[in-house]
Amino acid sequence: MGTSVATEAFLLLCGCLLCGPSLQTEKHSLYYIYTALSKPVDLPGIYQFTAMGLLDDKEIDYYNSKEQRKIPRQTWMKEKLQEDYWDKGTQSRKSKEQWFNVNVDILMKRMRHNESDVHVLQWRHGCEIEKQGGNMTFSKGIDEYSYDGENFLSFDDKDSQWVAPVDAALPTKRKWDNVPILNQYTKGYLEKECVDWLNKFREYGEQELRKSSPPEVHVFAKRSININSKLKLSCLATGFYPKDVMLLIRKYRTPLPEDEIESSGIRPNHDGTFQLKKTVEIPQDEKADYDCFVFHRTLSEPVISRWDGTCTNCNKGTTLVNGNAIGVGVAVAVVVVGLVVAAVFLYLYMTERLVFTQQINTNVTVNGNDANGVNDTLLPGHNHTNGHAAANGGHNHTNGHAAANGGSNGKIDIV
């Protein structure tokens, strides 16, 4: 009885938080991510320099060091923005590419890193807003760098100063903080100009961006490769958009603690939708009632998918690998997998380093000089723009949009 009441209360709470149209809070974001490698790598689809814009987690523009052309990734971006926008954006990206090439080398020297290894410098900046009904509020701005996958420097929007989590970033922090006008413009961009562009882009792509997709839910179990007497019970929700979703694995309608569950995290699908998988180990001979509980804003009620008690690979012929029973087919496949794993891990290792390194931006010409010049070094200072081409035709480290103040957004070099 108590479980039933708790479940009903939980469902009511979910309905209010995720589905109630009058109470629902929409979250929207605009981010730009730049990635630079210290030298080229011979891997498909990985370039020495790349840049992309993301609106609500959808890629809207892209640039790489091979084609050297900023291009639209959404049809509505191509239709709504004139060719001049893309021309200026291309020049902006080329300027940033030069800046990154200079500064990744500076960082390598500062860190005393071997030039024979590949090192990665990334910059991510942008803003997030919340909308409830007709009200829109600024949520947060992010402007941050990382080097070799580790946080290097970030902008504290509240206090208008740079934060250095590592000693190697202190010279850069001091250099950039010593130019207060740059910090003022960085704050202004994150809180105003970025928000203006976010709203403008959403207006351009309103019809496409408002398309939503409900999740498909699958529940299945496989033999655990770690413990022979255990099963790995998985819940998979896929094909949903927007990406906010609630997924619970329940036992007798009671959610299992999250610290017992392994989560993939929300990941993108090839078609712009998202997926999320959660897995828990359970005794193989347990006959408990398990289900997957999924809630998404596109649903009028939760999807509850019950596990039928079957195991997809438990009845096949088995052989032992490291003391664990696995299917005969799997045992054969292990030989092939063993040859491939090293290459895959190398690829994942390198691409993992490419995902979260970050950068910074401000939109300003200081004393009539373009603050985006590649002359300055990243670490002790940065003049860089927000990715929008300056209205006066300047393009140094801008993101391809006209700066609201008519000045270019520059970057001082790191050192």
VENRA-V767162 format. One line per field, one symbol per residue. phi: phi as a letter, one per 20 degrees, with the letter a starting at -180 (. if undefined). burial: I if it has 16 or more other C-alpha atoms within 10 Angstrom, else O. A space follows every 50 residues. Layout:
phi = ???
burial = ???
This chain:
phi = .ffffffffffffffffdcffedfeedcbccccdccdfbfcecfmddfbc bbdcdlmdfdbbbcfeflbfcfdcgffffedffggfffffffffffgfgf gfeffffgffelefffeeccdcccbrbcccccmeeccfeaccbbdbclnd gdbbeeffelbeddfcffefgfgfffffdgffffffffffecfffffgff ffffdgfffefcbffedccbccffeecfedddecdcdbnebfefbdcced clmdgffffededfmfcfefenecbbccccecffefdfedbddccbfeee bfeddefenecfcedegcbeclndecfggffffgfffgfeggffffffff fffeedfbbbabcadelndffegfffdgfeqbdbeencfffenfbfleeo cfffendeddceffd
burial = OOOOOOOOOOOOOIIOOIIOOOOIIOIIIIIIIIIIIIIOOOOOOIIIII IIIIIIIIIIIIIIIOOIIIIIIOOIIIOOOOOOIIIIIIIIIIIIIIII IIIIIIIIOOOOOOOOOOIIIIIIIIIIIIOOOOOOOOOOIIIIIIIIII IIIIIIIOOIIIIIOOOOIIIIIIIIIOOOIIIIIIIIIIIIIIIOIIIO IIOIIOOOIOOOIIIOIIIIIIIIIOOOOIIIIIIIIIIIIIIOIOIIII OOIIIOOOOOIOIOOOOIOOOOIIIIIIIIIIOIOOOOOIIIIIIIIIOO OIIIIIIOIOIOOIOOOIOOOOOOIIIOOIIOOOOOOOOOOOOOOOOOOI OOIIIIIIIIIIIIIIOOOIIIIIOIIIIIIIIIIIIIIIOOOIIIIIII IIIIIIIIIIIIIII
